[in-house]
Amino acid sequence: MEIWLNPSCSKCRSAVEILDEEGARYTVRKYLEDPPSADDLREVLTRLGLEPWDITRTQEAEAKELGVGDWERADAARERWIAALSAHPRLIQRPIITADDGSALVGRSEDAVREAVARTGDGASQDGIVRGA
């Protein structure tokens, strides 16, 4: 499992705490230092089952400067959104957790983070209870 995070984000720090509590095995991608490529974003969007505008932080100052709130939200504009997220990773909703089953979740809630752990199966027993590694 991989978690895309911004270390200064409280939701990201909470997600990491939960992953550690659950004994999950994961890698960290500090996406502001290692921005995702357009291909990385397309892959994670497919795994999330979302569109780029669904994971865009439109209230960020950078988003307002770019005017993304006014951009069309349709297939024809999809690549424009992906290019903006790749060029301006601060606009990406966080944290994003990719599970080993091929899915991904935006881990803004405790339940979402625990769901990612369950989908990965790290430390899970037959009864579905997640245990530390």
GIGIVEN-V215810 format. One record per pair of residues at least 12 apart in sequence whose ideal C-beta (glycine too) atoms are under 7 Angstrom apart, sorted by the first residue. I is the first residue (numbers start at 1). J is the second residue. Records with the same first field share a line. If there is no record, write none. Layout:
I->J, J
This chain:
1->24, 25, 26, 97, 98, 99, 100, 116, 120, 122
2->26, 27, 29, 98
3->15, 16, 19, 26, 28, 29, 95, 97
4->29, 31, 94, 95, 96
5->28, 30, 94, 95
6->32, 94
7->30
9->94
11->94, 95, 108
12->94, 95
15->95, 97, 107, 113
18->110, 113, 114
19->113, 117
22->114, 117, 123, 130
23->122, 123, 131, 132, 133
24->117, 120, 122, 123
25->122, 133
31->89, 92
32->89, 90
35->86, 89
36->86, 89
37->86
38->82, 83, 86
41->82, 85, 86
42->82
44->96, 98, 104
47->98, 102, 103, 104
48->104, 106
51->78
52->78, 81, 82, 85
53->73, 81
55->92, 93, 106
56->68, 81, 85, 91, 93
57->91, 93
60->90, 91
62->88, 90, 91
63->91
66->84
68->84
93->106
95->107
97->113, 116
99->116, 119, 120
100->120, 121
101->119, 120
103->119
117->130
118->130
